Amino acid sequence: MKLDPIIVSLLDTDLYKFNMDQVIFHKHTDLCGEYYFRCRNEDVVFTREMFDEINAQIDYLCRLKFTKEELDYLRSIRFIKHDYVEFLRLWRPIRDYVTTSLSEDGKLCIVVSGPLFSAMQFEIYLLEIVNEVYFRMKYDYEALRAAATERLNAKIADFKSGKYTFKFAEFGCRRRLSREWQDVVVRRLVQETGHCMGTSNVSLAMKYGIKPIGTYAHEFVQMYQGIDSIPLAYTNHYALEDWYNEYKGDNGTALTDTITTDLFLMDFNRSMVNNFSGVRHDSGDPFEWGEKMIAHYERYGADPRTKQLLFSDSLDFDRAQALYDHFHDRAKVTFGIGTYCSNDTCEKPLNIVIKLQTVNGRAVAKLSDTPGKAMCRDEEYLEYLRRSVNFRLKREHD
């Protein structure tokens, strides 16, 4: 079974890939990294036929270039700079950066290795490819589409009935059922609910004239762990500083949990509180996190009602509504909702990730507010990072 091309535009990715890459292009072109694929579902088996199709799709991806129309669209985004767009005119995905293998028991291995400004771009494309290949080749795709359509109809009806009252963005690229289905979802949620304010998918934002939405990911903070001159427990400080210097507050939502929110707050000082428009939640109890952020804003004399709390951790619409009801009169509350929008079918979605694991030969890791989300191939380094974080927390709290 051979599939049609899955990635047909290099804009078919999350906006934050361009956001982060622009900072790296301007400040850190000397960094090289390795990214590793992981499927968190224990019972998933990839067949040899799936593996061959995944490789064929990667081959096709690496023949793509940005079109003039796509580059012009990127230029139209206020904070994307023209020299970076000119770099993208020359850039293309390089096949040699991606290696794949399949074990005898059907475990898929993908490693991306190369200059960080280029290697980092593969993540979303590869996840989109793997997910669509898996679901099209394992299941009856039309039956999945029928189930997804029924569930989407019910969600839209709940917005129209007033059951759901919050605003949100669609964040479904990485675990979508298919490119074709994500297109349907975004179009219908925008046109039929009046509550979907944008999408992380740059291609669909361009197609439907809606806002492309994105901040930065954990990998952006992680990469500073690979810079010799930066102490591990201060990587948030340098990441926030570089981000502000690049965007001057124009693209200012900070991710709090790369090496725990408690440590992040030590570097989210008065200047950063004032310069960033809000913060994003991606692990730990969201209600506790929201209360903690509101208290932090109040500590620095900032009105939380002027700041955005963006929730994006494994949300469905019921959970989002509960968070909105709790916080909406105390802060600007919004949501990024992914898999529940783009791959809600009669089958369990894949929980797949591609994470940065080394920078310039040094291990890097995420220490989120949910311990199970930590991913590091070097357990000794992970423990060292934990000790570094705990040492600073204890010292500065005392």
DRENFISE-832915 format. One record per atom (N, C-alpha, C, CB): x, y negated, z. Coordinates in pm, whole numbers, plus 50000, padded with zeros to 5 digits. Atoms other than C-alpha are relative to their C-alpha. Glycine has a CB too. Layout:
N
XYZ/...
This chain:
398
500845012050000/500005000050000/500884987550000/499055000050123/499225012150009/501634968149881/499094987950016/500774999349866/500835011649971/500304934950011/500414988149914/500104996350149/499675012950062/500114900949847/500944992450093/498714991749970/499125007949913/502674875449975/499234994050117/500684988849919/500635005249879/501864865250332/500384985450023/500415008450122/499565013949988/503944833450355/500194994449859/501334998950083/499905006050132/503434812050046/500404985350007/498675001449926/499575013849980/504414778250194/500864999450125/498794990350012/499155001749882/507224768650431/499394990750103/501364994749958/500755007549899/504724745650602/499105009150082/499154989149933/500864990649928/502884776850720/500705004450128/499645012449911/499304998049874/504454773751065/499494989850100/501544998949981/500415009449895/503974755451394/500794987049991/500185006350139/499355013150007/504734718351404/501204999150091/499024989150035/498895001949908/507014722051704/501315005449945/499695006650131/498764995650064/509524740451485/500724988349934/499715011049896/499405011950061/510094708151293/500424990050107/499034993549901/499665009249890/510024687251613/501355003550061/498915000350108/498764995749936/512764707951776/501174999749902/499845014150057/498924999250099/514764712851457/500564986149969/499505006749872/499515013550026/514974675351401/500994995550106/498844990249993/499055003549892/516634670451742/501305007749981/499385003150139/498804992050021/519034699051670/500794994649881/499645014849978/499355005550119/519804684651325/500774987250032/498964997349891/499355012749966/520674650851478/501065001450108/498974990050044/499155000049881/522484662251793/500795012950024/499174997550119/499404987449958/523444699151805/500225009749882/499135006650104/499794991350116/524424712751463/501115010350023/500344991749878/498934990549970/527344731151626/499505012650071/501064993250086/500524988649925/525054755651807/499565011349906/498824995650089/500464988050070/524544791151678/499245008850098/501215007849936/500834992349908/521974814951819/499595013549944/498784992250034/500574987150035/520484849751818/498605001050059/500895011650050/501394997949959/516754856851835/499665014849986/499034991249916/500384985950002/515294891051917/498485001350006/500655007650119/501424996650002/511854904951839/499675009750113/499595006049864/500484990549899/509854922452109/498495001449988/500394995550142/501434997149992/506444939252105/499715004650142/499565010849895/500274997049859/505054939252459/498945010950016/499554987450072/500954989049993/502314964552376/500765013250006/499014999849879/499244987749981/503534998352497/499685010749896/499745005550138/500454988950082/501555020152257/500074997349850/498605003550036/499985003850141/502305003051924/501115007549926/500184984749985/499044992950085/504025023351652/499974993749861/499685015349993/499875005050136/505275008251327/500455011649910/501014988049992/499674989250093/505345032651035/501104995549905/498755004449922/498995003250101/508045034650769/499404991449889/500615012849940/500665008050103/505525020550519/499864985550047/498605006049966/500075013649945/504924990450747/501374993349998/499455000450145/498645005449995/508664985750790/500464995449862/500975010650056/499615003750136/509274985550416/499254987649953/499755011649903/500795011850041/506454960450364/500484987550072/498515002350029/499465011549925/507804937650639/501274994849932/500295004050147/498785004350066/511174937250465/499734993549865/500945011949983/500365006050129/509594930150127/499444985950020/498995008849926/500565013249972/507684901050280/501104990250043/498935001050109/498875008849962/510894887050436/500794996149876/500925007050104/499325003150126/512554889550095/499284988849925/500105012649912/500795010350070/509714868949945/500124986650070/498515004249990/499865012349921/509874843450227/501294992849964/499965003150150/498695006150020/513554837650157/500234995149858/501085009850038/499935006150133/512844827649798/499244986849994/499445009749896/500805012349999/510634798449903/500854987650026/498905001150105/499455013149968/511574761649910/498844990450025/500944994849886/501025010249982/509664730950021/499704993349866/500444989650104/500405007350120/507684714549742/500044984950027/498585004349955/500025014549985/507644677149678/498794995650081/499994993149864/501215003549927/504064675349809/500165002850149/498795007749945/499784996449860/505064693050130/500974990550068/500515014350010/499035009549944/508064670450186/499374986350020/501234998949910/500695012949985/505924639750127/499065000250120/499214996549871/500874999049883/503464652350386/500804998950129/499225013349998/499165001049880/506234657050643/500434985650024/501235009149988/499625014349985/507394621350575/498874991750057/500434994249864/501155007949955/503874609250651/499765001550151/498755004249924/500144998349855/504124622551010/500914989850066/500375014650045/499345012149951/505144591851207/501395002450059/499144993650103/498744998149928/507954606751413/500995009349927/499725005650136/499064992250080/509514629051143/500834990349915/499255010549909/499115010050060/512544610051010/500445004249860/501224997850088/499764997550141/513484606550647/501285007849976/500064986949925/498774992450024/517034619950679/499795014850029/501154994650087/500314986049972/515664651850832/499205006249886/499245001350132/500774994950115/513154655650547/500935002549882/498884990149961/499044997850109/516044651750301/500815012750024/500944987949985/499364987349967/517814679950483/499105011749961/500355000750150/500934989250034/514694701550441/499865001749849/498634997250063/500024998750146/514744693850068/501065010249954/500244986349933/498904990950035/518014713750058/499895013550069/501324993650035/500024988149916/517124739750321/499125011049941/499514996550139/500854988450030/515774774650257/500335010950101/500215005149853/499704988749911/515484806150472/501055009149934/498715008050033/498924991750053/518634827250427/499825014450048/501404994450046/500334986149967/517974864650413/501065006750085/499805007949872/498924993649925/521374873950552/499914997550151/501334995249949/500135002949857/520384858450886/499095009850072/499474986050019/501014991149940/517704885150944/500395014649977/498594997249942/499784985650011/518414921851017/498835007350066/501355004250066/501144992249949/515734948051075/500385014750009/498754998149908/499834985649990/515644984151185/498765006150062/501275003750083/501174992949946/513065010351283/500505012950064/498945003049888/499584988049930/513645037251543/499145011949959/499934998050153/500754988050035/512475073051501/498625000350064/500785012450042/501315000249934/509635066651747/499174987649965/500175000850150/500835010950051/508375036151555/500154986750069/498605004050007/499755013049938/509895007651754/500714990949900/500865001650130/499465009450097/510574977551534/501024990950067/498884991749938/498965009249952/513774957651585/500254989549893/501325007750034/499655011150089/514334923451429/500944990950077/498724992249950/499065009549941/517334901251502/500274989149897/501345007150043/499665011650083/517844866351360/501244993750060/498814989649992/498725005349951/521384852851387/500544989949901/501025011450022/499435010250087/522854820651250/500014986550067/499224999249870/500055013649945/523194783051299/498594997250053/500404989449892/501295001449934/520424772951536/499024991849917/500194993550135/500915008550077/519024746051304/499345007849886/500764988049944/500594991750104/518324773551050/499345012550056/501055003849898/500524987549945/517824805351254/498684998050071/501015006250094/501205002249921/515134789751473/498744999449915/500134987150079/501195001550084/512834784151177/499345013349967/500374993049873/500544987150040/512334821551120/498895005050093/501095010149995/500874993849899/510344828351438/498555001349955/500054992150127/501444999650031/506834819051329/499745007749872/499444985749988/500184992650125/507204831850973/500055015150024/501084996049897/499854985649976/508374865851099/498845005750081/501325002850071/501144995249922/505634868951359/498745000749914/499764990850121/501164999750091/503014860151097/500085012249909/499934987049915/499824988650089/504454886750866/499735013150074/501415000149941/500144987549926/504684914251128/498555002550038/500874999750126/501374998349954/501204908051263/499065003849886/499504987350067/500934997350110/499454907350926/500285013649938/500104989049893/499694986850054/501304937750793/499415010950089/501535001849986/500484989949907/500424957451105/498485001849989/500384996350144/501464998849996/496704949451104/499425004049865/499394986950045/500534996050131/496204953050728/500305014749971/500604991249890/499604986450036/498034986450711/499565010550102/501495000649984/500454990449899/496805002551034/498475001550002/500494995750138/501454999949983/493114993351028/499274997149869/499584989850106/500875004650109/490214987350791/499884984850014/498575007250004/499935014549985/490854950550734/498624993649990/500924994049894/501335006050016/487294943050620/499165001950127/499285006249878/500704998049873/485934958050942/500514990350106/500175014650049/499445010049908/488294935951141/499454986249968/501554999849992/500545013150040/487154905550940/498554998650044/500124998149848/501425000649962/483504914151005/499864997650150/499285013049960/500055001949855/484124916751381/500454986050038/500875010550072/499505013449971/486144884451383/498984989449961/501314997649926/501025009650045/483414866351188/498844999450099/499485003849860/501094999649902/480724877751432/500384992450127/499645014650033/499565006749877/482774865451727/500204985149978/501295006350052/499845014350030/483624832551559/498634993249993/500764998049866/501365005650006/479924826551486/499474997450141/499055009649925/500495001549863/479154831851856/500704988350069/500225013050080/499275011049939/481884807351964/499484986549950/501515001249972/500515012450057/480644780551728/498614997050056/499965000849845/501345001949944/477074785851853/500084994950144/499205013149996/499855004549861/478274780952211/500444985550009/501005008950074/499685014350003/479814747352122/498764991949964/501134997149899/501185007450043/476634736651946/498934999650109/499425006349873/501014999649895/474504747052243/500384991750122/499765014450043/499535007749885/476614726652485/500635008450109/498884992450057/499344991649900/478034756552671/501454995650018/499945014949959/498625004849995/481524744052583/500034985349963/500915008249904/500005014650018/482274706952608/501404994249985/499314993550117/498635005050002/486074704352591/500524998449857/500925009450080/499295001550126/488374693552306/501225009150003/500404985249975/498874990950003/491124716852189/500664999649862/499565014350035/499314998050126/493664724651918/500185014949976/501374992849999/499784986050037/494034757551732/501505002549993/499325003449864/498574996749990/497444773351811/500265014449958/500514997750143/500064985750024/497014806951638/500985006049903/498705003149955/499124994850105/499884810751390/500625013550034/501104990149972/499074988949974/502064836151566/499345013550015/500774997150121/500654987049981/499464863051633/498695000849923/499745002650149/501235000550078/496864856451367/499745013349929/500074988649897/500384988150076/494964884151193/500604999549860/498485001449993/499445001850135/496004870250854/500044985149969/499165007749894/499985013850046/496824838050675/498624995749955/501004998249886/501335003150052/493444839250503/499004997750113/499505011249908/500975001349891/491564843750833/500294987550083/500025012550089/499715012249926/493384815651013/499464987849926/501514998650024/500545010950081/492394792650727/498504998550026/500265002449849/501455000249974/488724802250777/499714994650139/499415014149984/500235004049861/488944797651154/500184985050017/500955007750094/499735014349983/490504763051139/498944991749929/501404996549947/501005007650075/488134750650871/498664999950073/499825005849859/501324999349938/485024762651051/499984993450137/499565014650012/499985006349868/486074751651401/500024984849988/501215004950080/499945014550019/486894716851273/498674994749948/501134996249904/501185005350067/483844712751051/498695002650074/499915005849863/501284996049943/481204730151261/499864997450149/499785014449975/500135002349855/482034722251624/500194985450039/500995008550075/499655013649959/483424686751633/500884999650123/498764992250027/499184999349879/485614698651922/501445004249971/499385009750098/498644996150038/488684712251737/500674987949937/500015012249902/499425012850039/490924681751707/501255001349915/500324992050123/498824998250082/493794697051515/500505014250008/501094990450041/499414986750003/496034727051459/501514998750006/499575007749874/498534999650002/499654736451517/500525003649862/500525010150104/499584995650132/499754750151161/500104988149906/499015010549944/499785012150078/501284722850947/499345001049863/501514997349984/500624998350132/500044737250618/498504997750005/500295014049947/501455001949989/496434738550737/499654985750040/499425009950102/500245014049968/496694703850889/500034991549873/501064994850101/499935007350127/497764690850548/498785003149913/501295003549924/501114995950088/495054710650365/498694993550041/499855015150002/501305004749954/492174698550583/500034985750055/499485009250106/499935014049958/493404663550668/499774998150148/499014992049925/500145000949855/493524670251042/501364998350064/499295012750056/498755003249931/496154663151304/500855012550023/499724993050133/499094989249961/499194686151324/500464997550143/501225000949903/499765001949858/499854692151693/501125009450046/498705002550082/498934991849947/503004704351865/500934991950087/500775006649889/499055006749910/505554696252133/501365006649982/499525000850151/498834991650017/508574718252200/499785013150074/501284992850050/500154986749941/509054754552303/501115002650101/500025010849890/498994996449899/511084772252571/501405000649941/499655013450063/498684998750061/513914778252324/500764986750000/499875005249857/499335013050004/514614740752316/500764997550130/498984988849976/499315001549872/515454739952688/501055010950016/498995000450117/499064989049987/517114774052674/501324997249929/499395012749944/498775001650078/519614762852411/501074992150077/499694993049868/499025007749922/521244738952659/500785008950096/499294988750077/499264990549917/522234769252866/501265004949929/499125011950037/498854995650077/524674777452586/501064989349979/499565004949869/499035011050013/526504743852610/500874999850124/499284986249979/499104998049887/529564747952831/499964988750102/501405001649950/499865011649912/529504712852974/498774997350085/500314987949919/501275002849931/525924714953109/499765010550108/498824999849900/500344990549894/525224731053450/498635006249975/500034993050138/501224992850033/522494757253417/498764993750061/500115014350044/501185005149930/520164741453672/499634985849958/500235000450149/500295013750044/520264707853490/499634999549852/501214991150025/500314999950142/519244718853142/498724992349967/499875014349951/501205008150025/515794702953175/500364985249987/498995001950114/499595014050005/517484669453240/500524996349862/501084997250106/499405003150130/519504670852918/499005001849887/501225008849976/501024998150102/516594684352714/499044988249996/499245013050026/500915011549994/514254656652832/500684987449947/499524997850144/499275012050044/516904630352771/500174999749848/501384999350069/499854999550145/517634642052416/498674998049929/500625013349958/501325001350062/513924644752339/499534985550001/498975008950072/500425014049994/513214609652459/500844991349907/500094994850144/499145008050088/516214595152275/499655001949854/501465003750022/500394997350139/514994611651955/498664993649966/499935015049976/501375003850033/511314602251979/499514987550070/499095011250031/500375012349929/511184572452218/498565000150050/500204988049909/501354998849945/507964585452371/498925002249898/499684988050076/501004998750106/506254589352034/499545014449980/500564994749870/500344985950015/506144627352058/500255006450136/500855007149886/499574998249863/506064630852431/499175008750090/500104987350060/500614990749906/504514661852584/501075010050042/498765007149937/498894991849950/506974680752805/499515013650047/500724992850116/500284986449955/506964718352863/500715002250133/500455010649895/499475000649863/507484724853234/500665012850050/498904996550092/499754987549929/508164761753292/501185008249950/498805008349994/498924991850056/511334772453105/500875005950110/500874991749905/499264994849884/513304775553430/499284995850128/501484994850001/500985002549894/510334771153665/499574985350005/500585004250135/500555013549990/508084741053706/500584992450117/498495000450011/499435006949883/509484733354051/501334993449966/500185009950118/498725005950038/512934727753902/499794988849898/500945010749943/500315010450099/511484708253608/499644986850069/498845004549910/500465012249935/509874683553848/501144992150063/498985003450106/498855007349947/513274674853995/500604990649895/501075009850048/499475008250109/514264660853654/498934991449934/500665008849896/501095007950057/510844646953565/499794987950091/498675008449985/499935011349908/511674614453743/499104988549953/501444995250014/500895011350033/509984580453730/500134995949853/500324987950090/499815003850140/511524572153394/499325009749907/501494999149968/500604990050088/510414604853237/498475000550017/500605013850028/501445000849976/506964602753399/499394989049915/499704997650149/500525011350077/506514569053232/500175001849850/500684987350044/499684999250142/508074578652899/499325011549927/501475001349984/500694988650062/506254611552837/498504998650021/500505013450059/501455001949994/502544611252758/499295011050078/499444999549861/500644989349926/501884644252932/500895012150011/498705003849935/499274987749975/502934679653015/499175011949952/500345001450151/500674987950050/502154714852887/500215011650095/500515003749860/499984988149915/501304745653093/500075012649914/498765000450092/499914987750077/502374780052967/500245012450085/501084998849899/499904988049915/502704803053270/499614996250141/501445006149997/500425002549862/501614807053630/498544996150009/500854989350061/501405003749978/498264798053782/499744986049947/499645000950149/500205013250059/496904769153573/499374989950095/499155001249877/500625009249905/494824754453855/501054994650098/498855007050077/498935004549912/497794753554092/500944990449928/500795011950054/499115008650080/499954738853815/499404986149980/500285006549863/500645012950022/497434711553738/500004991350125/498585002049954/499975007649875/497184701254102/501424994950029/499505008750118/498605003749977/500974700854127/500404988249911/500925011949974/499655010950092/501304678453821/499314987050038/499635003849856/500715012249957/498634654153940/500674993950122/498515003250031/499305005049881/500374651354278/501334993749963/500225011350100/498705005450043/503694645354100/499814986249936/500705009649900/500275013250060/502234616953892/499674989750108/498845001049899/500395009249894/500684601254199/501204996150086/498915006250088/498805003049922/504004603654382/500784988449939/500905012550009/499265010750068/505524580354121/499114988249963/500675005449875/500895011450023/502544556854113/499384999749862/500754987550021/500624999250133/501334568653770/498575005250015/500835009249905/501394995649997/497594572353716/499865012849918/499054988849946/500124987450077/497024609153619/498954999249890/499665011550094/501035001150103/493984598153420/500544994649869/498874991250049/499355004850123/496394582453169/500955010449941/500764987050028/499064989850042/498404614753132/499265012649954/500975003350115/500614988050057/497684646252934/500485012550072/500315000949852/499724986449955/497494680753089/499585009349887/499265003450135/500264991050113/497804705152796/500185014450047/500944996749879/499974985949959/496934741152885/500095008849875/498745003650086/499794992150121/498154767852642/500365014550028/501074993949916/499554986649962/498664800752827/498865010149989/500564999950141/500924988650016/496564829852691/498564996250032/500435011550091/501335005149966/493344809952698/498915006149913/499984985049986/501234998650076/489844819452595/499134987950032/499275013550033/500815012149985/487004794252580/499384998850138/498914999749895/500565000649864/485474803552916/501044994750099/499505013950044/498925004549912/488804798653092/500284985249977/501295008449977/499775014250031/489334765652912/498904991250059/500094997949849/501105008149946/485884753253015/500134998650151/498655006449965/499845000749855/486584761953380/501104990050037/500345014050058/498925009649975/489854742353368/499544985849969/501255003549916/500525013350035/488134713253195/499084994750109/499255000549865/500935004249895/485374712053457/500754995850126/499025011350032/499235002849877/487984711853734/500804987249991/500935011650030/499025010950010/490324685153596/499564988049915/501275005549943/500235009950105/488544664053333/499824985850050/498815004049921/500185013749949/487734634353558/501254995050074/498794999450093/498785003849928/491284633453700/501214998949908/500305010050108/498905000550096/493474636253387/499425001749860/501085011050030/500384997150138/493354638353007/500245014849976/500804991049898/499874985650008/492684675452971/499775004649856/499015007050097/500184994250132/493224693752644/500615014049998/500644991149890/499654985850004/493954729052528/500595003749865/498785008750030/499524993450120/495974748552276/499605014650009/501544998449982/500564986549992/494134781052205/500425007749875/498444999750014/499384992950111/495834807351990/499305012749961/501395003150033/500484986950042/495074844351967/498485001250008/500645010850084/501454999249984/491484840252092/499284993449882/499574993450131/500575005850122/490864818551784/500355008449877/500514985649982/499524994950129/492974835751518/500035015249989/501354994849974/499974985350010/492834872851608/499135006450107/501455005250012/500974994449906/489744880551814/499105009449921/499164988750070/500724990050078/488454912951660/499565011450093/500905005449884/500384988149923/487254947451768/501215008150043/499085008649918/498774993249961/490904958151811/500864990850086/500795004749875/499135007749910/493434947352073/501084992949919/500655009250107/498945007050073/495794920251941/501385004450046/499854984950017/498624997649962/499534925251937/500494988650089/500895001549876/499315010049917/501534907552206/501475000449957/499835002950156/498664999950057/504654900552000/500654986350015/499965004249851/499235012349983/507374874752053/501355001549930/500194996650152/498605000550043/510724864551907/500664989250085/500144997049845/499445009149901/512904848552173/501494998049980/499745005350141/498595003450001/516244830952176/500715007250115/500214984650011/499314991949900/518744853252359/501464996150021/499935014349962/498635004949982/522224838852297/500184986949925/501035010449951/499605012450067/523674804852208/501524999050011/499304987450063/498545000550006/527294802252097/500645011350080/500504986650053/499454988149937/527874837252228/499665001850147/501444999949987/500374999349859/526454830252575/498545003950013/500284986650071/501394996349974/523314846252711/499204987850045/499925011250107/500945010149952/520314823452763/498715007350038/499734988849892/501214993249953/516974831152928/498944989950039/500325009150118/501145007649948/513554818653027/499665005550137/498775000849903/500484996349867/512514818953393/498664993150021/501034996250114/501295006749995/508834810853368/499395001150138/499055005749895/500734999149874/506304806853648/499265013350015/499024988550011/500524986549994/505074842053565/501185009449983/498895002549890/498774992050008/507914866553644/500035009849883/500195007750128/500034990350109/506814891953383/500314994249865/498685006449996/499715006250128/507384866753107/501494997949975/499284986749991/498565001650018/511134865453166/500485010049895/500765002150134/499444991250102/513064879552869/501464996649984/499244998649865/498565001950012/516814884152870/500655013649981/500594992550124/499324987450027/519074911352731/501185002350095/500495000349857/498864999249909/521714904252997/499484998150142/501084989249965/500585000749867/520384912653344/500934992750098/499695014050053/499065006849911/523544900053512/499884984849983/501455004649971/500175014350023/523134866053347/498674995150056/500094996749850/501325004049951/519424865053433/500044997950151/498945010549963/499885001449855/520254870353800/500834987650035/500635012750062/499175011949977/522964843453781/499184987349979/501225000149906/500865011650025/520454819153632/499034998050115/499225001849867/500925001249885/517984826853911/500714994050121/499415013950037/499265005349886/520644820154172/500324985349982/501305007950021/499705014150027/521604787354006/498784991250023/500504998249856/501255007549981/517984775854000/499664999250147/498855006549922/500364999849858/517344786554359/500964991550084/500005014350052/499035007949927/520544769954480/499664985149991/501415002549947/500345014250014/519544736154337/498684996850071/499924996149852/501275002449932/515964739454462/500194998950152/499015011249969/499785000149855/517154747154814/500814987750042/500735012950044/499145011149964/519874720754819/499264986749995/501214999749909/500645013250015/517764692054692/498714998950077/499744997249854/501175000749910/514664701454890/500424997650142/499185012849992/499515001949862/516714703255207/500534985850019/501125010250033/
